[in-house]
Amino acid sequence: MIPRVGPIDPTAPVRIEVACDSGHAVAYAFWHRPPGTDEWKKFAEGRTDGSPGERHQATLDAQPHAQIYYWVAVSNPARPHAAYHAHLTLTQRDAPVPHGSIDLHGTTDAAGNDSVEQWLDLV
């Protein structure tokens, strides 16, 4: 089932914050598909270095019934088979978007890596 996020306000940009609380570097990419189209456009990508409290943000003008697709990879080669906790937080006008707090957690592989991908329906 695709998670539904919102309702969103079509007059305000959506901000997505990426953070990791477990000492892992995070690489991420976000795509957006406007309502009524099949065209996905990448609107942000980046990488953290694993520093405590480090956060990255991306902003998107979005409408209800649009979709966001995310890919998030965590890595720390010095910590194989380690638990991680990253999260995405969607806000508008500095307020949380309903159902827009997304916890990403799991265990890295023998090389200290893992990735998560999913899309979200904006309502």
N, C-alpha and C positions, 0 to 999 in steps of 0.2 A: 504494500500500500504506500502511495506517495504521501509524505507528510504535507499537511495543509497549514500554511502560515498566514496569520492575519486575523481580522481584516486589516488591510493596509489603506492608507490615505493616498489617493492618486495625485494629490497636490504637493506631496512632500517626498524627497528622495529617501530611499532605503539605504541605510548604512549597515555593512556586515563587518563585524570585528572578529578576528582570528586570534586565538591565544592558546598557549599550552602551559599547563601547571606542573608538568612532570620532568622538566629538564631535557626535553627533546627538541631538536630543530624541527620546524614545520615548513613544508613547501605546500603551496595552495594555488588553485586556479578556479575561477568562477566564470560561468557562461550564463547568458540570459536569452530567453526566447519570449518575444512579445506575444500577447494574445492573438490568436487567429493566424499565426504563421508557423512555418516549420524551420525557420532560420535561427540557428544558435550563433550568438556572438560572444566571444570572450571579452569580459570587461575588466578583469583584474587577475594578476598573478604575482606571486612573490615568495619570499622565504624569510623566516626568522632564524636567529642563530642559537636559539635555546636558552637565552638569558632569562632569568626569573622576571616575571612581570612584563615581558615584551609582548606588544600587541600590534597588529597591523589592521588597517581598515580599508575598505573599498566602498564606494558610493555608486548608487544606481538609481536612475529615474525609472520607476516601474509602475505598471498598471495592474489592477486586479485581473486575475486569470492568466497572468504571465507565469513563467517558470524560471527558476534558477537551478543550475546544475553545479555541484561543487565536487572537487577532487582535493583531498587533503592527505599528505603523506607525512609521517613522523619518522625521525631518524636520530639515533645516537649509537654509533658503532661500539662505543665503550660500554653499552648496556644491552647486551643481547637478552632476549626472553624477558624483557622488563615491561611492567604495566605502564601505560601512558594514559593521560587525560588531557585532551584538547577540547576546545569548544568554539562554536560559532554563535554570535549574538547578533540578531537583526534588530535595528532600532529605527525610529523615525522621530525627528524633532527631539532627540536625546531621551526618548521614552521607549521601553521595550515593545516590540511588536508581539501581539499575542501568539503564543506557540512558536516564537522565534528564538528560543534558547535551545541550541542543539549540542548535546554532549557527545563527544567522540572518545570512546575508550576501548582499550583492548590490550593486547600483548604483542610486543615486537617479535620478529623472527630471530634466527640465529645470527643474522647480520645486524640486528638492532633496528629493523625497518618494518613499517606497516603502512597501509593506505586505506582510505575510506572514500567512497564516492556515492552520491545520491542526488536526486533532484527534489525540488520543493515546489509546490503549487502555491502561488500567492493568491489570496482570496480577499 
